[in-house]
């Protein structure tokens, strides 16, 4: 064979190899979703290919959660195989498929921050892990869970949401960069680092925040920032704070007793001091449907609580109003009349306002002897123990 022919054949083979390794770039518009193009990307992800795509924070690399494909992703990222990636979901309602029991603080963060630039690490107990192992296929379970936990994000970007919705398998999506380098915040930066190593890039211009999502782990007692990002710690604390409100008529007897008793038993459940509850993100207050001008709790109510080791002497009456209803997460009414009043001020409260004693009113002890107040406090305590037992913290 002539040397020239061999040389040309070698060059042709090399060019063919390079062509095979080139990353296809698809231009998209966030305001005009091209379903056909995104469906093509979703099919590639399902087939085990790597697809870079935009989120509101940084560009990510979509990869089907399967061991063979994750090995390829680890190689591209230069990342150790013992680390797990974050599951990405198209809508927040999907979280229940992967986390069977969600605590109050995580539930509120999901409601407030998703879709958005927040990754939540959920801790699962043995029972929940066993349930997930039985409900998911083996490859998904082993790829997504580590040390009885799973990290999940629901991005707020129409292209990301559509891509995740069109895939038929769980998808993880680390940032589009090589470990040690800055995450890509636009398509050009992604190509500079990953060209020829990913199969497709969905280019929708620069990301909104140009900053990584915040990663937070929610424990029973604290909210732990694992990685700083778009949301600050103060913002996350505010978004995850759980507010309980107790409502009666004058806010001098039943509701202040209920708030005081609730604090005691919630602190016991949390294994903390009553004074530490607010710092841990739990706020308990009470109001009345009528305004008694900053009145204290009645002497009988104070005495009934004191007998249970609870001090409500600092209490002062507050009147119910619409904004207060809307800012609280769970509202307990002493009677049907009080619940009706709450809902009349805010129709949306119907789903979060409950009778404290479930199927009965707690009678008003106002103007009666101390024993009636003591009996009332006992009724409230019994109802609160049951309610506290139902709370998922």
N, C-alpha and C positions, 0 to 999 in steps of 0.2 A: 504493500500500500504506500502511495506517495505521502511524504511528510505533510504536505499542505492539506491533503484531505483529512488526515488524522487531526491536525490542528483545528480545522474548521468544524469537524465533528465534535471535538472537545468543547469549543466555544459555544456551539449550538446547544450541547447538553447542559452547559453551565447556564446559558441564558434561559433555557427551559426550566431549570431548577429555581432560578431567581424569580421567574415569572410565577411559578407555583407558590413561592413564599411571600409574594406581595400581598399586602393587606388591602382588601377592597374597602373603599370609602363611599358611604352613602350620605348625601346631603339631605337634611330634613329641616322642617320648620316646626317649632314648638306650637305655633298657633294653627297649623293646618296638618293634622295627623295623617300620614300616608300609611294606611293599614297594610297594604300589600307589601311595602318595603320592610315594615317592622315585622310582619309575619315571616318574611324570608329570614330575618335575623333570628326570630324565635325558633324556627325550624333548625337553624344551625346550632343554636344552644342545645336544643333537645338531642341533636346528633353528636354532641360532645365537643363542638367547636367553641372557640373563645371569641366573644363579641364585646367590644368596648362601646359604652353608651353614656349619655349625659344624665346626671341627676342635678338637683338644685344646689348641691354642695360641690362635688368634684365628679370627674368621669370615673366610671367603674368598669370592671371586666366581668361580664356575665358568664357563669360556668355552671353547668348542670352538676348537682351535688351527687357525684358518683366517684368512687375511688380512682378509677383509671383517669378520669378527666381532671380530678383535683391534683394528681401527680404532675400532670402537664402544667397546670396553673402554678403549682409550687415551684416548678423549674423556671417558669417565666418570671415569677416574682422574686426568685432567690430566697424562698421562705422555707423554714423547717416544716416537716410533715406533721409534727405533733401539735401544730396550731390549727384551730378551726376558724373557718370564715363565717361571716355574717349572712344569714338567710335574708333574702329580699322578697317582700310580698307586694302584690299589686294594690291591695286594699286592706285597711286595718282589721276588718272583720275576719280575715284569714288567720289571725293570730291564734284563735281558739283551736285550730287544727294542730298546732305545735305546742301550745301551752294550755293544758286542760283546766288549770286553776290559776286565776289571775287575782292578785291582791288589790286592795283599794287604791294604793298609791300608783301602782303600775297601770291600773285601769284608768285613773284620771290622767296620767301622762299620755296614754294612748289617745284618750279623748281630746286632750289639749294640743298635743304636739305632732300627732300623725294625721295625715301624711306630712312629713317634714324631715329636717336634717338631724334626726335623733335615732341612735341605735340603742335598744334596750336589751340588757342581758338579764334573762329570767332564770331564777334558780328553781329547780324542780325537786320535790322530795322523792323518796323511793317509790311510792305508790304512783305518782305521776309519771316517773320514768318508765315504770313497768307498763303503764297504759300506753305510752307513746311507742314503746318497743313493739307492742302488739298491734298498734293501729297503723304504723308506717312500715314500708318495706325496709328490709335490712340495710340496703345501701344508703337510703336516705337517713335512717336513724343513726347509723355509725358515722355518717359524714357531717351531721348537723349538731350532735350533742357531745359535749365534753365536760367532764367533772360535774355531771348532773345539772348542766346549764346550757342555754342556747341564746345566741345573740340574733336579734331580729330588727330589721329596718323596713319602713314603708315610705319610699321616696315620694316627694311632691314634685314630680316632673311628668308631664303627659306622655313623653316618649318612653321614659322608664316604666311608668305604670302600664302602658300598653304592651310593651315588650314582655313584662312579667306576667301579664294577664294571658298572653298568647302562648306562653310556654306550657308544656304539659307535665313538667317535672319541677321539683324544688330547685331554686337557683340561688347560688351564693354570688356575691359581687364585691370583691375587694377593690380598693382604689386603683386606677389605671396608672401604675408606676412600678418601677423596679424598687424593691426594698432598699431604703437608704436615700432614695431620691424623692423630690417633692411630687405629690399627687397632681395629675394633669387637671387643669381647670378649663381647658379648651381642647379641640381636636388636634391642633398642631402639636401641643405638648404631649398628647398621648402618642401620636405618630413618632415623634422624636425618640421616645423611649421604647415603643413596642412595635414599630413597623416591621412586618415580616414575621412577627411572632404571634399575632392575633389574626383571626380570619376575616373579621369585618369590623369596621368602625362606623357607628352612627354619629354623624357630625351635625349637631344642632347649635353650633356656636358656643360662646363662653357660658359657664355655669353662673347661676344667680349669685351665690354667696362666695364662690372661689375659696372655699374653706371646708375642711373635713367636717363630717357630722360629729356631734358630741356622742360619746359612748358612756352610758350610765348603767350601773348595776344597782338594783333595788333590793336591799335587804329588809328585814323586819324593823330594824332600828334606824338605819341610816341610808342615805342616798349617796352612793359612791361614784364619783366621776373617774372613769377609767381612761378616758382620753378627752382633753379639752377640744372644743369645736365651736360650731355656730352658736349654740346655746350656752350661756354662762351658768355657773352653779346657782346663783341667786335666782335666775329665771326658772331653772328646773325645780328648785325648792318651792317657788311660788306656784308653779303649774301642778305640782304633785301634792300640795297641802290638802288634807281632807278636813272639811268643816262640817261639824254636826250642830244642828239647831233644835232646841226643845221649845215647844209652844204651849202656853196655857192662856188663861184669861187676863189676869193682872200681872203676871210675872213676879209674884211675891211668895207663892206657895209651891205649887206642883212643878212648874218648869225649872225654877232654881234648885229645888231638891233633886230633880231628875238629872240636871247638868252636873251637880256635885257628885251624885252617886255614880253617874256614868264615867266621870273622870277617874274615880277610885278603881272601878273594875277594868277600865281600859288600860290604866297603868299596870294593873296586875297582869293582864294579858300580854302587855308589852315588856313586862319585867323591868319597869323603870319607876322613877318617882313621878308623882302627879305633876310637879313643877317642871318636869322635863318633857311633857307631852307636846307642847307647842314647838319646842326646839326640834323635836323629832317629826314634826309636820302634821300634828293632829290638834285641831282647835275646836273647843266645845263652848257653846254659848246658849243663852235662853232669852226668850222674848214673850211679851203678852199681846193679845189682840187689842187691848186698850192701854192707853198711856197714863200711868200713875205718877208722872213727874219725878223720875229718879228715886223712887221709893226703895227702901231696903227689903230684904226678905222678912217675912213675919217672924216674930219671936218663936212661935210654935214650930215653924219650918226649920229655923236655925237649931232649935232644941232636938227635933226629930233627926236631923242630920248629925248633930254632935254625938248623939247616942250611937251612931254608926262610925264614929271617928272621922267625920267629914265636916269641914269648916266652910260655911257659906256666908259668913258675916260680911264679907266685902262686896256681896252682890248688890247691884242696883238695877232697878227696873228699866227695861227698854221696850219700846213699842215696835210692833211688826210693820214692815213696809216692803214694797215689791223688790227693791234692789237687794235687800238682805236675803230674801227668799232665793233670788237668782244666784247669789254668790255662795250659798251653802250647798253641800253635796247630798247630805242626808238629813231629813227633817222628821222629827218625831212629835206628833200631836197628842195631847192628853185626852182629847175627845173628838168625836165626829164633827162637832161644831167648829172646833179649831182647825181641823183638816180642811173643811169646806171653806173657811175663811182664807186659809193659805192659798188654796187653788183659785179662789175668786180673784185674788190679787195677781196670780201668775198661773195661767193654765198649764204651762210646762211643768209645774211642780207636782202634777198628778203622779208622775212616775218616780218621784223621790221623796214624797211626803207620806208617812205611814202613821197609823195609830200605834202608840208605844206598846200598848197591851194587846195588839193585833185585832182581837174580836170584841173588845169591850172598852168603854170609857173609864177613865180613872176619876172618881168623884172629887169635886172641889171641897176641901176641908175648911175653907175660909169661915171664920167666925165661930168655929166649933172648938171643943175641948182638946187638950193635948193628945189624948189617946186616939182621937180621930186622925190627927196629923201623923201620929206614929204608925197607924194602920195604913194610911195613905203612902207613907214612905216605904212601908213593907211591900205594898203592891207595886210601887215604882221599882223597887230593888229587884223583885222577882222578874218583872218584865225586862229590866235592863240586863240581868244575868243571861236571859235567853237571847236577847238581841246581840250582846257581846259575843256569845257563843257562836252566833251565825256569821259574824264578821270574818272575812278572809283578809288577814293582814300581810 
